[in-house]
Amino acid sequence: MANIAFLGTGLLGGAFAEAAAKRGDSVTAWNRSMEKVLALAPFGVKAAATPADAVRGASRVHLVLKDDAVVEEVIAAARAGLSPDAILIDHTTTLPKLTGERAERMHAAGLKYLHCPVFMGPPAARDAQGSMMVAGPRALFDSVQAELAKMTARLTYMGERTDLAAANKLLGNAVIIGLSAVIADVLTLAQASSIGAEDAIGLLGSLDLNAMVMGRGMNMAKGNFAPSFELAMARKDVRLMLETSGDRPMAALPAIAARMDQLISAGHGAADASVLGIDAVSRP
């Protein structure tokens, strides 16, 4: 049984703390809103009044916070109670540049710090599903690998480049958020076409999105825009979508149409629609 602390018990942090207590760890937690910590009492999670109180005697300190500024503030507040051997495990989604700078400062000050963002929601955190990425010193990762593996279905060590997990978390979240916006537009089109929302989502299930990512996406990454679906034709289809939606609010397609117009004006109308990514990659 390990003595661990959680700083931040919102939806995700609270789920992590609950799962750790159920696994038999001795868990102390702090949150700015005390009621969120007290709600974990039935699972055996002890409440602390301050970050410093929460981390006293803890071998691992898990941070699940809002952003870089809050991470800095909470670590500073916890320092007085932090054991010299305690390892800071930061699950917060943060800016890569600031994450790297923070890791450098932490290590220079003798603190043990790993950045470990996750792709999971509260149910996955409770059931040790989803995925976790880790960036930081290899020896430090090795010392906690077995414990982190208990928290997730997929644990990936990204290497010693301390900002790499933060950068990859933003890549993944861009897909999740972008896909949510596109799905919202699909549902708007379905509504405008008198098609049931569930039927529309069922259609998406018939598309092999993984194959599209590895096919069209890999061509984009290589700067290969040889046409299989010309940008000009794709723009025509987007026009049809926008006309069908009428005055209903759209989340993504209007911005896509504007970018297509820019590229067509620049002479890329006969290239593949994936030329949308031309400024993000090098061409052969």
Secondary structure, DSSP 8 states (H G I E B T S, - for coil): --EEEEE--SHHHHHHHHHHHHTT-EEEEE-SSHHHHHTTGGGT-EE-SSHHHHHTT-SEEEE--SSHHHHHHHHHHHGGG--TT-EEEE-----HHHHHHHHHHHHHTT-EEEE--EE--HHHHHTT-SEEEEES-HHHHHHHHHHHHTT-SEEEEEES-TTHHHHHHHHHHHHHHHHHHHHHHHHHHHHHTT--HHHHHHHHHTS-HHHHIIIIIHHHHTT----SSBHHHHHHHHHHHHHHHTTS--SSHHHHHHHHHHHHHTT-TTSBGGGGGGGGS---
